[in-house]
C-alpha cells in the first residue's frame, strides 16, 4: 500500500501543488506516498529507482523524468506500474498526465507580441527537461507566424534558478541589442530577470516587460506582480494518482491525459515602450 513519488525539487512550490493533489487522492484510498527528490541529478534519479525497488512499492508517479532517462526507466516500468506526471518521455509506453507546454509557450509570447513587443529575450531551462523544450517550441512557433517582425533571443541555463537567470539577464542587458520584454521558462527565473533589471537601473514593465511560467503562489505578491502561465498542477496530481490506482486495480492500457495551461495577466507586462 505504498506509492513512490519522484519529484525534481522540493524548493519549487509547483511540486507542492502536485503533491497536494496526488497525496489527497492516494490517502483517500489508504495508500501512502514515499516521496524522493532528485534535484534533476542523474545519480539521484538512479538512486531513487533503487530505493523504490528495494521498498517494493506498488507503483510510481514520476515527475522528474528527463528526455535522456528512457533506458534507466525501461527496466523499472517493466516490473512496477508507473505514471509520468508533468514531464513526458516520448517512446515510453506508460500512462502519462501532462500539461500542454507548447501551448503555454505560445500563450506567453503571443501576449507579448499582442502588446507590441518585437524584441524578446527568452530564458530557457535545460533542454533535457521536456517541458522546457516544449515551451521553447511554442515560443518559436509564435515568432515564425509573425514573420520577420519579431526577434527571439534565446539563452539556455544549466539550472532553472533565480541566480542563473540573474546572470543571463545581466549579460543580456550589458551586451544588447536592445529588447523590450522577457519570457522566462519558470517563475524562479523570472524573479532572477527582475533582479537584474532593477540592478541595471531599469523598471518593469516601463522599460522591460516580464512573463514567467508556473504561477508560483508568491508570483502575485511580487512588485510588480508577475504575469505568468498557470498550470493545473493540483489536478495533474489528482489525475496521476487516479490513473495509477486504476492501472493497479484494472490493468488499464496506457493513456495520455493532457491538461491545458492558462495565461494570468498581472502588472509585470505592458505595451512596448
C-alpha positions in Angstrom: 0.0 0.0 0.0 2.8 2.4 -0.9 3.4 4.5 -4.0 6.7 6.0 -4.9 6.6 9.7 -5.9 9.7 11.2 -7.6 9.9 15.0 -8.0 12.8 17.2 -9.1 12.9 19.9 -6.5 11.2 20.4 -3.0 12.1 24.2 -3.1 9.8 24.9 -6.2 6.3 25.4 -5.0 4.7 23.9 -8.1 5.7 20.5 -6.9 4.0 21.1 -3.6 0.8 21.6 -5.7 1.3 18.3 -7.5 1.9 16.5 -4.1 -1.2 18.1 -2.6 -3.3 16.7 -5.4 -1.9 13.2 -5.6 -1.4 12.9 -1.8 -5.1 13.6 -1.1 -6.2 11.0 -3.7 -3.8 8.3 -2.5 -4.6 8.7 1.1 -8.3 8.5 0.4 -7.6 5.0 -0.9 -5.3 4.2 2.1 -2.1 4.3 0.0 1.0 6.0 1.5 3.3 8.1 -0.8 7.1 7.7 -0.5 8.5 10.9 -1.8 12.0 11.3 -3.2 13.7 14.4 -4.6 16.2 14.2 -7.5 17.4 17.8 -7.9 17.4 16.8 -11.6 20.6 14.9 -11.0 21.2 11.6 -12.8 22.7 9.8 -9.9 19.9 10.9 -7.5 17.4 9.7 -10.1 19.1 6.3 -10.4 19.2 6.1 -6.6 15.5 6.9 -6.3 14.7 4.0 -8.6 16.9 1.7 -6.5 15.2 2.8 -3.2 11.7 2.3 -4.6 12.6 -1.1 -5.9 14.1 -2.1 -2.6 10.9 -0.9 -0.8 8.8 -2.9 -3.3 6.3 0.0 -3.8 3.1 -0.9 -5.6 3.6 1.8 -8.2 5.4 5.0 -9.0 4.3 8.5 -10.1 7.4 10.1 -11.7 7.5 13.9 -12.2 11.3 14.2 -12.5 12.0 12.3 -15.8 14.2 13.8 -18.4 14.5 13.1 -22.1 17.7 11.1 -21.5 16.1 8.7 -19.0 14.4 6.2 -21.2 17.0 3.5 -20.7 17.0 4.0 -17.0 13.2 3.8 -16.7 12.5 0.9 -19.1 13.6 -1.9 -16.8 11.8 -0.3 -13.8 8.4 0.2 -15.5 8.6 -3.4 -16.8 8.1 -4.6 -13.2 6.4 -1.6 -11.4 3.3 0.2 -12.7 4.3 3.8 -13.5 2.7 7.0 -14.4 4.5 10.1 -15.7 3.2 13.4 -14.4 4.0 16.8 -15.8 7.0 15.6 -17.8 6.9 13.4 -20.9 9.3 10.8 -22.1 8.5 10.0 -25.7 8.6 6.4 -26.6 8.0 5.1 -23.1 4.7 3.2 -23.2 3.2 4.1 -19.8 0.2 6.3 -18.7 1.0 10.0 -18.7 -0.7 13.1 -17.3 0.8 16.1 -19.0 0.3 19.8 -19.4 0.4 21.3 -23.0 3.6 23.2 -22.6 3.8 24.0 -26.3 0.6 25.9 -25.9 1.9 27.5 -22.7 4.9 28.9 -24.6 2.6 30.2 -27.3 0.4 31.9 -24.8 3.4 33.7 -23.1 4.9 35.0 -26.3 1.6 35.8 -28.0 0.8 38.0 -25.0 4.0 40.0 -25.5 3.6 40.2 -29.3 0.0 41.5 -28.9 1.3 44.3 -26.7 3.7 45.4 -29.4 6.9 43.7 -28.3 9.2 42.9 -31.2 12.4 42.0 -29.5 12.0 39.3 -26.8 14.7 37.6 -24.6 13.8 34.0 -23.8 15.5 32.4 -20.7 15.2 28.7 -21.4 15.5 25.8 -19.0 17.8 22.8 -19.7 16.9 21.1 -23.0 17.0 17.7 -21.4 13.8 18.6 -19.5 10.8 18.0 -21.8 8.5 20.9 -20.6 11.3 23.5 -21.2 11.9 22.1 -24.7 8.1 22.3 -25.4 7.9 25.9 -24.1 10.7 27.0 -26.4 8.9 25.3 -29.3 5.7 27.1 -28.5 7.5 30.4 -28.3 9.3 29.8 -31.6 6.0 28.9 -33.3 4.6 32.3 -32.5 7.7 34.1 -33.8 7.6 32.1 -37.1 3.9 33.0 -37.5 4.9 36.7 -37.0 7.4 36.6 -39.9 10.4 38.9 -39.7 8.7 41.4 -37.4 9.6 39.6 -34.1 13.1 38.6 -32.9 13.5 36.0 -30.2 16.9 36.0 -28.4 17.2 32.7 -26.5 19.6 31.9 -23.6 19.7 28.4 -22.1 20.7 27.9 -18.4 22.1 24.8 -16.8 19.8 25.1 -13.8 16.4 26.9 -13.9 17.1 29.0 -10.8 16.9 32.7 -9.7 20.7 33.1 -9.7 21.2 31.6 -13.2 18.6 33.8 -14.7 20.0 36.8 -13.0 23.4 36.0 -14.5 22.0 35.6 -18.0 19.8 38.6 -17.9 22.7 40.8 -16.6 24.8 39.7 -19.6 21.9 40.3 -22.0 21.4 43.8 -20.6 25.1 44.6 -20.9 25.5 43.2 -24.4 22.4 44.3 -26.2 20.8 44.5 -28.6 18.0 46.5 -27.0 15.0 44.4 -26.1 11.7 45.3 -24.5 10.5 42.0 -23.0 11.5 38.7 -21.4 9.9 35.3 -21.4 11.3 33.1 -18.6 10.6 29.4 -18.6 9.6 29.4 -14.9 8.7 32.0 -12.2 12.0 31.5 -10.4 13.9 32.6 -13.5 11.5 35.5 -14.0 12.4 36.6 -10.5 16.1 36.5 -11.4 15.4 38.6 -14.5 13.5 41.1 -12.4 16.5 41.4 -10.0 18.9 42.1 -12.9 16.6 44.6 -14.5 16.3 46.6 -11.2 20.1 46.4 -10.6 20.6 47.9 -14.1 18.5 50.9 -13.1 15.6 49.9 -15.3 11.9 49.4 -14.4 9.4 46.6 -15.1 7.2 47.0 -17.0 8.0 50.6 -18.0 11.3 49.6 -19.7 11.1 45.8 -19.9 8.0 43.5 -19.6 8.5 40.1 -18.0 6.4 36.9 -18.3 7.1 33.9 -16.1 5.7 30.4 -16.1 4.1 28.1 -13.4 2.1 30.7 -11.4 4.2 30.2 -8.3 1.9 31.1 -5.3 4.1 34.1 -4.5 4.1 35.5 -8.0 1.0 37.7 -7.4 2.8 39.2 -4.4 5.9 40.4 -6.2 6.4 44.0 -7.0 5.4 44.2 -9.8 3.0 41.2 -9.6 4.1 38.7 -12.2 2.3 37.9 -15.4 2.7 34.1 -15.8 1.3 30.9 -17.2 -0.8 28.9 -14.8 -0.6 25.1 -14.8 -3.3 22.9 -13.3 -0.8 21.0 -11.1 -3.2 20.1 -8.3 -5.4 18.5 -10.9 -2.3 16.9 -12.5 -1.5 15.2 -9.2 -5.1 14.0 -8.7 -5.3 12.6 -12.2 -1.9 10.9 -12.0 -3.0 9.2 -8.7 -6.3 8.2 -10.1 -4.7 6.8 -13.3 -2.1 4.8 -11.3 -4.7 3.3 -9.0 -6.9 2.4 -11.9 -3.8 0.7 -13.5 -3.2 -1.2 -10.3 -6.8 -2.4 -9.9 -7.8 -3.0 -13.5 -4.6 -3.1 -15.5 -6.0 -0.4 -17.9 -4.0 0.2 -21.1 -1.7 3.3 -21.1 -3.5 6.6 -21.8 -2.2 10.1 -22.2 -4.2 12.9 -20.5 -3.2 16.4 -21.5 -4.4 19.4 -19.4 -4.4 23.0 -20.6 -2.4 26.0 -19.2 -3.8 29.5 -18.9 -2.4 33.0 -19.1 -2.6 35.1 -15.9 -2.0 38.8 -16.7 -0.7 40.9 -13.9 1.5 44.1 -13.6 4.8 42.9 -15.0 3.7 43.3 -18.6 2.6 46.4 -20.5 2.7 47.8 -24.0 6.1 48.1 -25.6 7.8 51.4 -24.9 
